[in-house]
């Protein structure tokens, strides 16, 4: 678990170190968007470190798009 924490912190620190020079030049809205993009990264990083069987992004995407995708496939299926 310690190795996972260290690797996650290294990735986050590298990402933030590249963006720190741009941070003063971006607008408030861009900062909000950047923060919102960090939320899934932090959530998935937490899941990676702890190994919890919580919802992953592909579970959420499947929940949202499964029924519309089935409807589209059913509507263009020539056998029905």
Backbone atoms as SQL, in Angstrom:
CREATE TABLE atoms (id INTEGER PRIMARY KEY, chain TEXT, resi INTEGER, resn TEXT, atom TEXT, x REAL, y REAL, z REAL);
INSERT INTO atoms VALUES
  (1, 'A', 1, 'UNK', 'N', 0.827, -1.187, 0.000),
  (2, 'A', 1, 'UNK', 'CA', 0.000, 0.000, 0.000),
  (3, 'A', 1, 'UNK', 'C', 0.878, 1.259, 0.000),
  (4, 'A', 2, 'UNK', 'N', 1.999, 1.202, 0.666),
  (5, 'A', 2, 'UNK', 'CA', 2.902, 2.344, 0.704),
  (6, 'A', 2, 'UNK', 'C', 3.444, 2.660, -0.688),
  (7, 'A', 3, 'UNK', 'N', 3.726, 1.623, -1.461),
  (8, 'A', 3, 'UNK', 'CA', 4.223, 1.831, -2.826),
  (9, 'A', 3, 'UNK', 'C', 3.144, 2.486, -3.678),
  (10, 'A', 4, 'UNK', 'N', 1.907, 2.087, -3.499),
  (11, 'A', 4, 'UNK', 'CA', 0.811, 2.698, -4.254),
  (12, 'A', 4, 'UNK', 'C', 0.648, 4.164, -3.888),
  (13, 'A', 5, 'UNK', 'N', 0.757, 4.480, -2.606),
  (14, 'A', 5, 'UNK', 'CA', 0.637, 5.877, -2.174),
  (15, 'A', 5, 'UNK', 'C', 1.765, 6.713, -2.763),
  (16, 'A', 6, 'UNK', 'N', 2.976, 6.184, -2.714),
  (17, 'A', 6, 'UNK', 'CA', 4.116, 6.919, -3.251),
  (18, 'A', 6, 'UNK', 'C', 3.986, 7.122, -4.751),
  (19, 'A', 7, 'UNK', 'N', 3.547, 6.098, -5.463),
  (20, 'A', 7, 'UNK', 'CA', 3.400, 6.235, -6.920),
  (21, 'A', 7, 'UNK', 'C', 2.292, 7.221, -7.273),
  (22, 'A', 8, 'UNK', 'N', 1.193, 7.203, -6.535),
  (23, 'A', 8, 'UNK', 'CA', 0.114, 8.156, -6.781),
  (24, 'A', 8, 'UNK', 'C', 0.570, 9.577, -6.490),
  (25, 'A', 9, 'UNK', 'N', 1.278, 9.777, -5.404),
  (26, 'A', 9, 'UNK', 'CA', 1.784, 11.104, -5.083),
  (27, 'A', 9, 'UNK', 'C', 2.779, 11.593, -6.125),
  (28, 'A', 10, 'UNK', 'N', 3.619, 10.701, -6.632),
  (29, 'A', 10, 'UNK', 'CA', 4.573, 11.090, -7.686),
  (30, 'A', 10, 'UNK', 'C', 3.840, 11.542, -8.941),
  (31, 'A', 11, 'UNK', 'N', 2.824, 10.816, -9.328),
  (32, 'A', 11, 'UNK', 'CA', 2.061, 11.187, -10.529),
  (33, 'A', 11, 'UNK', 'C', 1.361, 12.526, -10.322),
  (34, 'A', 12, 'UNK', 'N', 0.731, 12.711, -9.168),
  (35, 'A', 12, 'UNK', 'CA', 0.038, 13.971, -8.905),
  (36, 'A', 12, 'UNK', 'C', 1.013, 15.139, -8.825),
  (37, 'A', 13, 'UNK', 'N', 2.158, 14.939, -8.165),
  (38, 'A', 13, 'UNK', 'CA', 3.141, 16.013, -8.059),
  (39, 'A', 13, 'UNK', 'C', 3.736, 16.369, -9.419),
  (40, 'A', 14, 'UNK', 'N', 3.981, 15.374, -10.256),
  (41, 'A', 14, 'UNK', 'CA', 4.482, 15.658, -11.601),
  (42, 'A', 14, 'UNK', 'C', 3.455, 16.439, -12.416),
  (43, 'A', 15, 'UNK', 'N', 2.206, 16.029, -12.319),
  (44, 'A', 15, 'UNK', 'CA', 1.157, 16.716, -13.054),
  (45, 'A', 15, 'UNK', 'C', 1.025, 18.160, -12.581),
  (46, 'A', 16, 'UNK', 'N', 1.010, 18.353, -11.288),
  (47, 'A', 16, 'UNK', 'CA', 0.865, 19.703, -10.757),
  (48, 'A', 16, 'UNK', 'C', 2.108, 20.552, -11.015),
  (49, 'A', 17, 'UNK', 'N', 3.290, 19.946, -11.023),
  (50, 'A', 17, 'UNK', 'CA', 4.510, 20.726, -11.270),
  (51, 'A', 17, 'UNK', 'C', 4.551, 21.269, -12.697),
  (52, 'A', 18, 'UNK', 'N', 3.984, 20.545, -13.645),
  (53, 'A', 18, 'UNK', 'CA', 3.924, 21.051, -15.013),
  (54, 'A', 18, 'UNK', 'C', 2.902, 22.177, -15.157),
  (55, 'A', 19, 'UNK', 'N', 1.883, 22.177, -14.325),
  (56, 'A', 19, 'UNK', 'CA', 0.817, 23.162, -14.459),
  (57, 'A', 19, 'UNK', 'C', 0.988, 24.375, -13.557),
  (58, 'A', 20, 'UNK', 'N', 1.941, 24.344, -12.643),
  (59, 'A', 20, 'UNK', 'CA', 2.109, 25.451, -11.702),
  (60, 'A', 20, 'UNK', 'C', 2.517, 26.741, -12.407),
  (61, 'A', 21, 'UNK', 'N', 3.295, 26.655, -13.458),
  (62, 'A', 21, 'UNK', 'CA', 3.711, 27.874, -14.173),
  (63, 'A', 21, 'UNK', 'C', 2.538, 28.527, -14.900),
  (64, 'A', 22, 'UNK', 'N', 1.579, 27.756, -15.317),
  (65, 'A', 22, 'UNK', 'CA', 0.405, 28.287, -16.020),
  (66, 'A', 22, 'UNK', 'C', -0.690, 28.764, -15.061),
  (67, 'A', 23, 'UNK', 'N', -0.584, 28.374, -13.804),
  (68, 'A', 23, 'UNK', 'CA', -1.666, 28.613, -12.841),
  (69, 'A', 23, 'UNK', 'C', -1.966, 30.102, -12.678),
  (70, 'A', 24, 'UNK', 'N', -0.955, 30.956, -12.706),
  (71, 'A', 24, 'UNK', 'CA', -1.195, 32.385, -12.500),
  (72, 'A', 24, 'UNK', 'C', -1.799, 33.055, -13.734),
  (73, 'A', 25, 'UNK', 'N', -1.650, 32.440, -14.892),
  (74, 'A', 25, 'UNK', 'CA', -2.131, 33.053, -16.137),
  (75, 'A', 25, 'UNK', 'C', -3.531, 32.600, -16.543),
  (76, 'A', 26, 'UNK', 'N', -4.072, 31.602, -15.897),
  (77, 'A', 26, 'UNK', 'CA', -5.386, 31.110, -16.321),
  (78, 'A', 26, 'UNK', 'C', -6.495, 31.817, -15.553),
  (79, 'A', 27, 'UNK', 'N', -7.670, 31.842, -16.147),
  (80, 'A', 27, 'UNK', 'CA', -8.807, 32.533, -15.546),
  (81, 'A', 27, 'UNK', 'C', -9.413, 31.697, -14.420),
  (82, 'A', 28, 'UNK', 'N', -10.334, 32.314, -13.721),
  (83, 'A', 28, 'UNK', 'CA', -10.992, 31.634, -12.600),
  (84, 'A', 28, 'UNK', 'C', -11.797, 30.432, -13.090),
  (85, 'A', 29, 'UNK', 'N', -12.461, 30.574, -14.222),
  (86, 'A', 29, 'UNK', 'CA', -13.266, 29.474, -14.772),
  (87, 'A', 29, 'UNK', 'C', -12.371, 28.294, -15.143),
  (88, 'A', 30, 'UNK', 'N', -11.218, 28.565, -15.700),
  (89, 'A', 30, 'UNK', 'CA', -10.286, 27.489, -16.053),
  (90, 'A', 30, 'UNK', 'C', -9.764, 26.791, -14.799),
  (91, 'A', 31, 'UNK', 'N', -9.588, 27.537, -13.731),
  (92, 'A', 31, 'UNK', 'CA', -9.185, 26.921, -12.466),
  (93, 'A', 31, 'UNK', 'C', -10.270, 26.008, -11.916),
  (94, 'A', 32, 'UNK', 'N', -11.515, 26.437, -12.060),
  (95, 'A', 32, 'UNK', 'CA', -12.638, 25.609, -11.607),
  (96, 'A', 32, 'UNK', 'C', -12.698, 24.322, -12.420),
  (97, 'A', 33, 'UNK', 'N', -12.544, 24.437, -13.730),
  (98, 'A', 33, 'UNK', 'CA', -12.565, 23.256, -14.599),
  (99, 'A', 33, 'UNK', 'C', -11.399, 22.330, -14.268),
  (100, 'A', 34, 'UNK', 'N', -10.231, 22.903, -14.023),
  (101, 'A', 34, 'UNK', 'CA', -9.065, 22.106, -13.641),
  (102, 'A', 34, 'UNK', 'C', -9.338, 21.352, -12.343),
  (103, 'A', 35, 'UNK', 'N', -9.935, 22.028, -11.377),
  (104, 'A', 35, 'UNK', 'CA', -10.288, 21.380, -10.113),
  (105, 'A', 35, 'UNK', 'C', -11.319, 20.277, -10.300),
  (106, 'A', 36, 'UNK', 'N', -12.295, 20.525, -11.175),
  (107, 'A', 36, 'UNK', 'CA', -13.305, 19.496, -11.441),
  (108, 'A', 36, 'UNK', 'C', -12.701, 18.284, -12.143),
  (109, 'A', 37, 'UNK', 'N', -11.702, 18.526, -12.988),
  (110, 'A', 37, 'UNK', 'CA', -11.023, 17.406, -13.641),
  (111, 'A', 37, 'UNK', 'C', -10.145, 16.630, -12.662),
  (112, 'A', 38, 'UNK', 'N', -9.705, 17.278, -11.606),
  (113, 'A', 38, 'UNK', 'CA', -8.906, 16.590, -10.598),
  (114, 'A', 38, 'UNK', 'C', -9.750, 15.655, -9.725),
  (115, 'A', 39, 'UNK', 'N', -11.035, 15.945, -9.588),
  (116, 'A', 39, 'UNK', 'CA', -11.888, 15.125, -8.719),
  (117, 'A', 39, 'UNK', 'C', -11.918, 13.650, -9.125),
  (118, 'A', 40, 'UNK', 'N', -12.179, 13.302, -10.401),
  (119, 'A', 40, 'UNK', 'CA', -12.147, 11.879, -10.749),
  (120, 'A', 40, 'UNK', 'C', -10.759, 11.271, -10.602),
  (121, 'A', 41, 'UNK', 'N', -9.711, 12.078, -10.839),
  (122, 'A', 41, 'UNK', 'CA', -8.356, 11.569, -10.681),
  (123, 'A', 41, 'UNK', 'C', -8.101, 11.205, -9.227),
  (124, 'A', 42, 'UNK', 'N', -8.529, 12.075, -8.319),
  (125, 'A', 42, 'UNK', 'CA', -8.339, 11.788, -6.899),
  (126, 'A', 42, 'UNK', 'C', -9.194, 10.606, -6.445),
  (127, 'A', 43, 'UNK', 'N', -10.422, 10.521, -6.949),
  (128, 'A', 43, 'UNK', 'CA', -11.303, 9.404, -6.593),
  (129, 'A', 43, 'UNK', 'C', -10.710, 8.080, -7.078),
  (130, 'A', 44, 'UNK', 'N', -10.286, 8.041, -8.328),
  (131, 'A', 44, 'UNK', 'CA', -9.710, 6.808, -8.860),
  (132, 'A', 44, 'UNK', 'C', -8.372, 6.489, -8.202),
  (133, 'A', 45, 'UNK', 'N', -7.627, 7.516, -7.821),
  (134, 'A', 45, 'UNK', 'CA', -6.392, 7.289, -7.081),
  (135, 'A', 45, 'UNK', 'C', -6.669, 6.697, -5.712),
  (136, 'A', 46, 'UNK', 'N', -7.724, 7.173, -5.069),
  (137, 'A', 46, 'UNK', 'CA', -8.133, 6.599, -3.783),
  (138, 'A', 46, 'UNK', 'C', -8.521, 5.131, -3.934),
  (139, 'A', 47, 'UNK', 'N', -9.264, 4.826, -4.999),
  (140, 'A', 47, 'UNK', 'CA', -9.636, 3.428, -5.246),
  (141, 'A', 47, 'UNK', 'C', -8.404, 2.572, -5.521),
  (142, 'A', 48, 'UNK', 'N', -7.440, 3.118, -6.232),
  (143, 'A', 48, 'UNK', 'CA', -6.202, 2.404, -6.532),
  (144, 'A', 48, 'UNK', 'C', -5.426, 2.098, -5.257),
  (145, 'A', 49, 'UNK', 'N', -5.314, 3.082, -4.385),
  (146, 'A', 49, 'UNK', 'CA', -4.523, 2.904, -3.172),
  (147, 'A', 49, 'UNK', 'C', -5.211, 1.953, -2.202),
  (148, 'A', 50, 'UNK', 'N', -6.502, 2.124, -2.000),
  (149, 'A', 50, 'UNK', 'CA', -7.204, 1.323, -0.989),
  (150, 'A', 50, 'UNK', 'C', -7.680, -0.020, -1.510),
  (151, 'A', 51, 'UNK', 'N', -7.880, -0.136, -2.811),
  (152, 'A', 51, 'UNK', 'CA', -8.371, -1.395, -3.370),
  (153, 'A', 51, 'UNK', 'C', -9.841, -1.651, -3.071),
  (154, 'A', 52, 'UNK', 'N', -10.588, -0.596, -2.793),
  (155, 'A', 52, 'UNK', 'CA', -12.013, -0.735, -2.485),
  (156, 'A', 52, 'UNK', 'C', -12.803, -1.090, -3.743),
  (157, 'A', 53, 'UNK', 'N', -13.816, -1.924, -3.615),
  (158, 'A', 53, 'UNK', 'CA', -14.631, -2.301, -4.784),
  (159, 'A', 53, 'UNK', 'C', -15.771, -1.313, -5.049),
  (160, 'A', 54, 'UNK', 'N', -15.503, -0.034, -4.958),
  (161, 'A', 54, 'UNK', 'CA', -16.522, 0.970, -5.215),
  (162, 'A', 54, 'UNK', 'C', -16.706, 1.151, -6.708),
  (163, 'A', 55, 'UNK', 'N', -17.642, 2.019, -7.060),
  (164, 'A', 55, 'UNK', 'CA', -17.921, 2.292, -8.470),
  (165, 'A', 55, 'UNK', 'C', -16.692, 2.844, -9.172),
  (166, 'A', 56, 'UNK', 'N', -16.414, 2.279, -10.318),
  (167, 'A', 56, 'UNK', 'CA', -15.346, 2.762, -11.165),
  (168, 'A', 56, 'UNK', 'C', -15.979, 3.573, -12.293),
  (169, 'A', 57, 'UNK', 'N', -15.194, 4.287, -13.059),
  (170, 'A', 57, 'UNK', 'CA', -15.767, 5.118, -14.118),
  (171, 'A', 57, 'UNK', 'C', -16.485, 4.294, -15.177),
  (172, 'A', 58, 'UNK', 'N', -15.978, 3.110, -15.491),
  (173, 'A', 58, 'UNK', 'CA', -16.661, 2.305, -16.506),
  (174, 'A', 58, 'UNK', 'C', -18.008, 1.793, -15.995),
  (175, 'A', 59, 'UNK', 'N', -18.158, 1.598, -14.683),
  (176, 'A', 59, 'UNK', 'CA', -19.460, 1.226, -14.125),
  (177, 'A', 59, 'UNK', 'C', -20.465, 2.353, -14.290),
  (178, 'A', 60, 'UNK', 'N', -20.028, 3.573, -14.050),
  (179, 'A', 60, 'UNK', 'CA', -20.909, 4.734, -14.192),
  (180, 'A', 60, 'UNK', 'C', -21.306, 4.924, -15.652),
  (181, 'A', 61, 'UNK', 'N', -20.337, 4.802, -16.557),
  (182, 'A', 61, 'UNK', 'CA', -20.630, 4.961, -17.982),
  (183, 'A', 61, 'UNK', 'C', -21.574, 3.867, -18.460),
  (184, 'A', 62, 'UNK', 'N', -21.369, 2.649, -18.010),
  (185, 'A', 62, 'UNK', 'CA', -22.274, 1.555, -18.383),
  (186, 'A', 62, 'UNK', 'C', -23.674, 1.803, -17.859),
  (187, 'A', 63, 'UNK', 'N', -23.779, 2.306, -16.636),
  (188, 'A', 63, 'UNK', 'CA', -25.097, 2.585, -16.057),
  (189, 'A', 63, 'UNK', 'C', -25.825, 3.656, -16.864),
  (190, 'A', 64, 'UNK', 'N', -25.101, 4.670, -17.302),
  (191, 'A', 64, 'UNK', 'CA', -25.733, 5.778, -18.022),
  (192, 'A', 64, 'UNK', 'C', -26.092, 5.397, -19.458),
  (193, 'A', 65, 'UNK', 'N', -25.189, 4.681, -20.154),
  (194, 'A', 65, 'UNK', 'CA', -25.361, 4.472, -21.585),
  (195, 'A', 65, 'UNK', 'C', -25.825, 3.073, -21.988),
  (196, 'A', 66, 'UNK', 'N', -26.021, 2.163, -21.061),
  (197, 'A', 66, 'UNK', 'CA', -26.389, 0.788, -21.430),
  (198, 'A', 66, 'UNK', 'C', -27.761, 0.724, -22.103),
  (199, 'A', 67, 'UNK', 'N', -28.760, 1.321, -21.499),
  (200, 'A', 67, 'UNK', 'CA', -30.108, 1.256, -22.067),
  (201, 'A', 67, 'UNK', 'C', -30.219, 2.001, -23.400),
  (202, 'A', 68, 'UNK', 'N', -29.683, 3.215, -23.533),
  (203, 'A', 68, 'UNK', 'CA', -29.742, 3.860, -24.850),
  (204, 'A', 68, 'UNK', 'C', -28.998, 3.071, -25.926),
  (205, 'A', 69, 'UNK', 'N', -27.886, 2.458, -25.577),
  (206, 'A', 69, 'UNK', 'CA', -27.145, 1.668, -26.556),
  (207, 'A', 69, 'UNK', 'C', -27.948, 0.447, -26.996),
  (208, 'A', 70, 'UNK', 'N', -28.602, -0.215, -26.040),
  (209, 'A', 70, 'UNK', 'CA', -29.451, -1.367, -26.394),
  (210, 'A', 70, 'UNK', 'C', -30.599, -0.932, -27.293),
  (211, 'A', 71, 'UNK', 'N', -31.176, 0.234, -27.024),
  (212, 'A', 71, 'UNK', 'CA', -32.265, 0.743, -27.851),
  (213, 'A', 71, 'UNK', 'C', -31.786, 1.017, -29.272),
  (214, 'A', 72, 'UNK', 'N', -30.612, 1.616, -29.403),
  (215, 'A', 72, 'UNK', 'CA', -30.076, 1.929, -30.737),
  (216, 'A', 72, 'UNK', 'C', -29.790, 0.645, -31.497),
  (217, 'A', 73, 'UNK', 'N', -29.173, -0.330, -30.839),
  (218, 'A', 73, 'UNK', 'CA', -28.867, -1.605, -31.508),
  (219, 'A', 73, 'UNK', 'C', -30.160, -2.299, -31.907),
  (220, 'A', 74, 'UNK', 'N', -31.152, -2.284, -31.042),
  (221, 'A', 74, 'UNK', 'CA', -32.437, -2.932, -31.350),
  (222, 'A', 74, 'UNK', 'C', -33.146, -2.221, -32.509),
  (223, 'A', 75, 'UNK', 'N', -33.020, -0.905, -32.582),
  (224, 'A', 75, 'UNK', 'CA', -33.721, -0.170, -33.627),
  (225, 'A', 75, 'UNK', 'C', -33.076, -0.341, -34.998),
  (226, 'A', 76, 'UNK', 'N', -31.792, -0.616, -35.060),
  (227, 'A', 76, 'UNK', 'CA', -31.159, -0.790, -36.368),
  (228, 'A', 76, 'UNK', 'C', -30.876, -2.253, -36.694),
  (229, 'A', 77, 'UNK', 'N', -31.268, -3.149, -35.823),
  (230, 'A', 77, 'UNK', 'CA', -31.084, -4.577, -36.081),
  (231, 'A', 77, 'UNK', 'C', -32.087, -5.029, -37.140),
  (232, 'A', 78, 'UNK', 'N', -31.619, -5.542, -38.267),
  (233, 'A', 78, 'UNK', 'CA', -32.547, -5.907, -39.357),
  (234, 'A', 78, 'UNK', 'C', -33.394, -7.150, -39.036),
  (235, 'A', 79, 'UNK', 'N', -33.006, -7.947, -38.079),
  (236, 'A', 79, 'UNK', 'CA', -33.753, -9.165, -37.784),
  (237, 'A', 79, 'UNK', 'C', -34.994, -8.905, -36.950),
  (238, 'A', 80, 'UNK', 'N', -35.138, -7.708, -36.373),
  (239, 'A', 80, 'UNK', 'CA', -36.320, -7.465, -35.535),
  (240, 'A', 80, 'UNK', 'C', -37.437, -6.781, -36.264);
